Amino acid sequence: MNKKLPKIIFRHSWIYDRTIERLSAKKKRKAPAKNRFQKHIKNLSKEWGKIGNKILKELSKVSKLRWRDKEIRVYVTDGVVPFSDPLTLNLRSSIHTLTHELIHVILSQRQNGRQFQKNWDYLMNKYKKEIPKAGGNLRGHIIVHAIHWHIMDKFFDKRTLQKEMKSVKHPDYLRSWEIVKKDGYKQIIKDLTRGLKI
């Protein structure tokens, strides 16, 4: 088991870009200039370098889960909504987007999932009446957003948290933020981590 924090490696892949271009060719989308990727990766790396290890450490501490990978590659491309496997960001992504996807990563690592399965099932049952309206993972994001709220509360100001919450446009994810606000992120995290020891 890896007790160290993973190294975050930002990558721009022309193969990735070409695949996205082919998939969106019908939309006649013009690919961004390469220097936009380089500039964005440089800015992300700089911002992440200031606080990234603290966030990684806190994600492990608050979830009571260990990081299993020595490194996590973060691909930056365009024309996609960010996702966690492979961890992919777009040109509008911030370190808060990265944090969100890293929460998905630590929760979805196989050995970790086994540890909190009963607690996860409890929370899924608790929120079973919350039905996704737009095909999103509403109930799963209640947990992700509870952990993210903890991170934002610990390392950033309230204005940054409010801005992050308002930046979400997907109705299911907006609803999950509302639930976290109503039920409290501390209680949701407590329910998730009950009985776990890191």
Secondary structure as UniProt FT lines:
FT   STRAND          7..11
FT   HELIX           14..23
FT   HELIX           25..27
FT   HELIX           34..63
FT   STRAND          71..76
FT   STRAND          83..84
FT   TURN            85..86
FT   STRAND          87..89
FT   TURN            91..92
FT   HELIX           95..108
FT   HELIX           110..126
FT   TURN            127..129
FT   HELIX           138..155
FT   HELIX           158..167
FT   HELIX           171..183
FT   HELIX           185..193
FT   TURN            194..195
//
